[in-house]
């Protein structure tokens, strides 16, 4: 699903899952996103509600597509965010950091 087709605001029953690495997350991420790096998904998927729609995002859409395949195989309703955080930011959607520096996508 492209960024422009994502629900605004996200339904309370949906999760935006960011699977980028820690340094990418620290530089800038979507507000209220859940961060689980791609490599941690198999061991941490239980932290996600398998009754929720899970929108999966990475930088451009490749890693998130692989995570979506995995999550769908293990019982989730997962949807890839095509174009990732690059398109998210370019479309004007908000990004934030957990410190006082300016958020950016790396």
N, C-alpha and C positions, 0 to 999 in steps of 0.2 A: 504494500500500500504506500503510495506516495505521501509525503508530508502534507501536501495541500488537501488530502482526503481524510486526514486524521480528525477524530472528533474534537471539537473545542466547546467547552472544556472537556477534559477526559471524564468519562463516567466514573462514579465512585467505585464501580465494580471492575474497572480496568486498571492494569498496571503498565507503566512504561519502564521497561527493563533495559538498562544501559550495560552492555557487555564489554565496553572498552577497558583498557588497562588502567591501573590506578593513576598514573601520571596524566592520562588523557582526561579522566574524570575530574581530577583536581584542577585542571586548567579551565574547565567549563562544562556544565551539564544542564539538562533541563530541570526546572523546578519540580520537586516531588517525584523524580525518577528514583528507581531502586537500582543500586549498583552491585552487580555481581559479574566480575570479569569472566570472559568466555571460558577460560581454563578451569574455573571453579564451578561452572554450571552443574556438571554431573553430581558433585558432592553437596551442592547447596540448593538444588532445585526445590527441595522440600520447604525452603523458606518462602516460596511463592504459593499463592492460593490457586490450586488447580481448577477452581470454579470460576476464576476471573479470566477475561480476555487479557492476554499478555502481548503488548506491543514491544518488539525487541528492536533496539537501536544500537548501532556502532558508529564509526566515523563516516563510512560511505555506503554500507549495506551488505558487504560480503560476509563478515564475521557473523552479523546478526542473522543472515539467511541460514547459515549452518546451525546456529543455536535454535532457530525456529524449527528446522527439520528434527533436531533432537527432541525438543520439548513436545512437539506434536506426536512423536513416536512414543513418548512416555506419559501421554494422557492430558496434555495441556492444549488449550486453544490459543496458539501463538501466531502472531502476524508480524511479518518483517516490515520495518520502516525503510523503504527504498530510498536511497540517497543519504540516509543516516543523519548524523548531527551536522554535517556540512550543509545539507538542504534545509534542515531544521533552522539553523542560524540564518541562512540566506533568505528564508521565507519570512524572517522577522519574528519568529517565535522566541520567547525569552530563554536566556541562558544565565547561569549564576555560578558563583564559586562559594566555597565555604570559608573564605578569608576575605580580606579587604582589597585584593587585587582585581583588576579588570578580567572578566571572563572571556575566554576565547576557545576556539576549537583547534586542537593540534592533532 
